[in-house]
Amino acid sequence: MTDIDEAEINKAKFLDAFGRFAEGDTSVLSEILREDFLSHTPGAPAGRDAWIEFIKASPIATAEIEIEHVVADAQFVVAHYALTAGEVRESVVDIWRFEAGLIVEHWSVTEILTAPTLP
C-alpha cells in the first residue's frame, strides 16, 4: 500500500466516523479510537473511555458541524470545521493521528467566532 492509498483510506474512515458523530451516533467513537487513545487538548481527560464520556457530555455532542477542509497523509488527518452549539459558533482545527486504521492521538485548536450575548 502506498502512502497516498493510506492517506485516502484514513481520510475516508475519518469522514465516515465524523459524519456519523455529527448525526448523533456517539458509539462510533469506540469504533474509531484505539484503546490507548490520547488527546492532547487542554482540559480533556486521559484515555479513550474517559475522553468519549467527556465528549458525550460536552456541547459538541449536539452541535451543528460544518466541515470546511479535510487533508490527510499516511499518518494524519486534519479537519477544519465550524461548530455551532446554541449561540456559540467556533472555528475548529483537529489533528488526528492514525495507526493501523484507528485514531491514536488528537490535538485541537479552537477560535470563538460568536459568543452568546449577555443579558
N, C-alpha and C positions, 0 to 999 in steps of 0.2 A: 504494500500500500504506500502511495506517495504522501508527502506532507499535504499536498493540495487535496487529495482524497480525504485524508483525516480531518482537515480543516472543514471541508464541506459536510462530513458526517457529524462532527461536533456541533457545527452551526445548525444543522437540521434538528439534531437532538435538543439543542437549546431552544430553538424556535417552537418546537412541538411542546416541550415542557413549559415554556414561558406562556404560550397560548393557553394551555390547559389551566395553568395557575391563574391567569388573568380572567378565566371564565369561572373561577371559584374552586377548582379542583386542587386542594392543598395536598392531597395524597401523592401527587406527582413528585413532590419534594423528596419523599422517601425513596422513590424510584431512581431519581437522577443524581442525588447526593450520595457519595461514598460514605461508609460508616465512620471513617476517621476525618470527615469534612471539617474544615477550619475556615471561619470567617474572620477577616482582619478589620472589619468595620468596627469603629469605636462604639462601645456600649453593647455590642452583640455578644451573646453568651458563647462559650466554647462547646464544641461537639455538635454533631448533626441533629440529634433528637432535641436538645435544648434550643438550637437555632430554629428548628422547624416550629416548635411551640412558641418561640418568641415572634416569629413571622406570622403565625396564625393569629396571635393576639394583637398584632400591630395594625395600624390603618392600611398598610399596603395590601392586606388580605382582601379588602373590599374596595380598593381604589380602582379608578379608571386608569388604564395603562395604554399609552400610545407609543409604539416603537418608532423611533426616528432613524436609527442606524444600527446595524449589526455587522461586525467584522470578525474574522476568525483566521487563525493559523493552526498548525497541527496541535498546539497545546492550549491556546487561549481563545475564548470568545468574549468580545467586548460589545456591550449593548448600551446604547444611549436612548433614553425614553423619557417621555413626560408622564408624570404620575399625578393624578388629581384625587385627593381624599377630602371630601367636604369642600370647604372654601380654600384649602391649601393646594397649590399647584407647585410641583417641583420638577426640576430637570435632574435626571439621574444618569450616572455612568457606572455600570457594573463591569467588573472584570472577573471572569470565571475561568479557573484552570482545570482542564480535563486530564484524566489519566485513564486509559483503557475504557473510554466511553462514559465515565462518570465524573462528576464535578468533585474536586478535592479541595479547592481553595476559592475564596471570594474576597474581593475588595470593592468598595463602593465610595462614590463621591456624589454629594447632592447639593443642589443650589435651589433655595426657595425662590420661586418666581412670583407668587402671590400669596400673601399671608391673610389669615382671617381678619376681618375688620373688627375693631374693638367697639363696644357699645358706648 
